[in-house]
Amino acid sequence: MSLGRLGNYELVRLLGRGGMAEVFAARALSGPKEGQEFALKQLLPELQNDPEYVSLFAGEADLIRFLDHPNVVKVHEVGVEADTYFLVMELIDGRDGGQIVKRCRERKIPWPIDFAVYLTKVLLEALAYAHEAKGPTGKPLGIVHCDVSPSNLFISRTGDIKLGDFGVARGLIDAGVADVMGKPYYLSPETLKGVISPAADLWAATVTLYELLTMHRPFTGKRADEVFHAIKMGERVPLHERRSGVPPAIAAVIDRGFAPDPADRFPNAAAYAKALQPLYDERIGTPLAISAVVRGLFPE
């Protein structure tokens, strides 16, 4: 049953809905990709006349339409029709890291350490590319994702691993604003002070690695302000208390990733990824092995 039409696309089914946008599986109606399915993301109807949200959504489109990397969700088209802004992206047939963490926690199944390290390395490689990406004129885009988390890391049933949802990403030209964007659990101490830089994404990648290893978030609270206090004070449950058997070298990487001063962390995403490279078994931490486990966790 069709849910309507937007541009050259028929909306087939709702895939998800967030605070700013909703995503549909959509089928191309004509052209060279006729019949193919994509993920179509559109601004929520109730926000389409809100200048702030329109600006955020348009900003995402302006930044990510230039990105072309095997580990970043590819944008095929950016459009607007009848004041409805939308992005057409590749459709990932699989699950995201947040769903995997939840399913493993429910079943009390630990996610393999090699898998966690490998996924975080791929995430950091995608961030390294995004942080250094340039526009068509060669000018650096200065992208900061601002919303790195397991739920924005997608794993397809065939082994593709993709970073997606740049919905609150911004260029460094916009950095320094006082508002806080992103999920509370993944925000860095300096982000809470309104300072936005690539270091914020590296902090969130460290939270993601911790969560993939333990199935728990390192900084918690019943309310957002309690989470923020824990982040500012560095009050996190030590890794070994959440999961035994994690090699000291991995624990040391996480400690460095959570250093209060950004200058004491990894200098960039590429350096962080390089530090993780020797910390997993390449015979175990592979896309195909990970996708096979994901299919086992989600046979439906």
N, C-alpha and C positions, 0 to 999 in steps of 0.2 A: 504494500500500500504506500503510495507516494505521500510525503509530508509537504509537498509543494515544490516550487522551482525557484532557483536563484541564478540569474545569469544563464549560462549554458549547462546548468546542473540540476538534476532532479534529486531532491532530498529523500533518501531512502529510509534511514533510521537514525534516531538520536544516539550518539555515542557517549556524550557526557555534557555536563553543564556546570560551570563554575561561577565565580562571583562577577565576572565581566563578560563572559562569552559562552556560547554553546557550540558543540561540535557534532556534525552529522556525517554519516557515510553518504556520499553523494555520487551519482553516476553522470558521466559526461554524456550529453544528448547528441552532440554532433562534433565534427572535426576529426583530426587524426587520432584522438584518444576516445572516440565514441564508444560507449559501453563500459569503459574502465571506471572503477570505483576509486574515489579519493576521500580524504577527510576535509570537510568544508567547515571552517570556523567563522562564526559570525558574531558580531556584537549583540548582546541581549536586546530584545525589542524595547524594553523599558529604559535602556541606556542610550539608544541611538540618537536622542536629542540632547544628551548631556555632553557639553563641550569637553569636559575633562576626560571622560571615558573615550569619546571619539578620538581625542588627541592621543591617548595611550594606545588605542588599537591601531590608529594610523601610524604611530611611531614604531610599533612592532613590525608592521608591514614594511615600512621604509628601511628598517635595519636588517631584517632576516631575508628579504627577497634576494639579497646579493650572496647569501651563504650557500656554499656548495661543497659539502664534505660528507664522506660515507657514514659518519657517525652523528650527523645533524639532520633532523627531519627536513626534507626538501620541500620548499614552497614552489608550486608550479604557476600560481596565478594570484594576483592581488586585484580586487575589484570593488566596485560600489554600484549598487542598483537601487533606485528608489530610496536613497539615503541609507541603505543597508550596506555596511562595510563587511567584506568577507575575504578570507584567505583560503586558497585551495592548496592542500598539502598532500604528500604521499600518505597513504593509509597503511598503518602498521598493523599487521595481523598477529597480535600477540598480547602481551600483558606489560604493565609497568612495574617498576621496582616497589612502589607502595603496595600494590596488590600482592606481590610476592612476599613481602615482609609480613603482611597481615595473614596470608594463608599459612606461612611457616610458623608464625606465632600461634595461630589457632590449632595447628596440628602438633605443636611442640617439636618441630623439625628444624634443626639448626641449618642455616644456609652455609654451604661449604666455604671455608676460609679462602681457598684459591679463587672461587667464584667472586667473592666479595671484593678481593683485591683487584682481580682482572676487570670487573665492571667499573670500579672506581678509576682505574687507569684509563680505560676507554673514555669515561666521562671527562677526565682531565684533558685528554687529547682533543676531544671535541671543544672543550672550553679554550684550550690553547689556540685552536684555529679561530674560534669566534672572537677572542680577545685581540687577535692580530689581523683580523679580516679587513680588507680594503674595499672601497666602492669602485665603480667603473672608472673613475678618474685617477685612481691610485691613492686617494686620500684615506687614511685609516678611519674605520667606522667607530672605533673605541667602544665596542660593545661590552656591556656588563650584563649578564643574564638576570641576576637579582632574584631568581626563584629556583635555584638548584635544589633538588630533593629527589628521593627515590621515585616519587610519583611522576617525575618529568623525565625519567630514564626508561625508554621503551625497549622491550626485547621481543622480537618477532618469533614466530613458530619455526622459522627457518634459520635463525641465528643472527639476524641483523640487530645491532644495538645502536639506538639513536637517542640523542638529547633533543627534547622538544620543548614546546610551550615557552616562547620568549615573550609572553604577554606583558610582563612588567620590566622587560629589558630596557636599557637606555644607553645612549652614548655618553661618553665621559664629559661631553660638553654640557650635559644636563646634570652631572653629578654635583653633590654638595647640597642638594635640597634637603629640607628638614623632614619631609614625610618619609615614613617607613613602608616599603613595599616588600612583598614576599611573605612566606609562611613564618610565623613567630619562632618556631623551633630551630630554624636554619639561619637565622640572622646573626651576623657577627657583632662583636661589641662596638666597633666603630660605625657600623651601619645604624645601630641604635642611636648614635649621636648625629646621624645625618651625613656621614662621610661614605661615599660610594666609590668603590674602585674594584678592579679585578680581584683584589684580596678577599672581597666579600664572597665571591664565587668559590674561592679555594677553601674558605672556612666552611661553607655549606657542603662542599665535597667531602670534607673531613667528617661532618655530621652524618653524611650519607654512608661513608665507609663504616663508621661506628655502628650505625643502625643496621647495615647489612650483616655485620658480624654478630651483633647481639640481639637483633629483633626489637631493640628498644632505642629511644632517643636519649642522647646524653644529658640534655637540659630539659627539665620538665617542670610542670606546675599546673594547678587547676585553672588558672587564669593567665592571660597573656602577660600581665605585669609581673606575675611570679616567674614565668619563663624568662622574661627579660632580665629580672634580677639575678637569676641563676647564671645567665650568660655573662652578665657584667662582672659577677663575682667569681666566675670560673667554677661554679659549684656543679660538678658532674660526677656521676657514678663511675669510679675507675673501671677501665675495660675488663680487668681480670675478675672483677666481682660480677660482671654480667656474663662473661664467658671465659672459661679456663682453656688453656691450651693454645691461646693466640701467641705466636712467636714474639719474643721481645722486640725484634726489629720492626714489626708492624705496630706494636704498641708505641714504640719510639716515634714512628712517623705520625701517629695520631696525636701524641703529645706535642710534637712540633707544629702540627696543623692547628692546634688549639692554643698556641702561644698568645698571651694577651696582646702583645705588641706585634702588629703586622710585619715589622721588620725582622722579627725572630722566626717567622714562618717561612715557607718556601717562596722564593722570589717571583715565581710565575707558575702557570699550570704545566708547562712543559717540564720544568725542573721537578715538580711534584710527581708527574707521571713517570719520569725517569727513575725517581727514588723507589717507586712501587714495582718497577719492571722486574727486579730480581727477587721479589718477595712472594711470588706465586709460581706454582709448577705449571709450565706452559703445556704440559701433556694433560693437565686436568682443567685448568682455567681456559677453556676454549668456547667460542660462540656456540658451536654445535652441541657441546656437552651441556652448556647452560640452557639452551633452548629445549633440549630433551628433558631436562628436569622440570622446566616450566610447563611443558606439555603434560608431564606426569602430575604436577600440582593442579593443573587446570585441564582435565581431559575433555570438559564440555566444549 
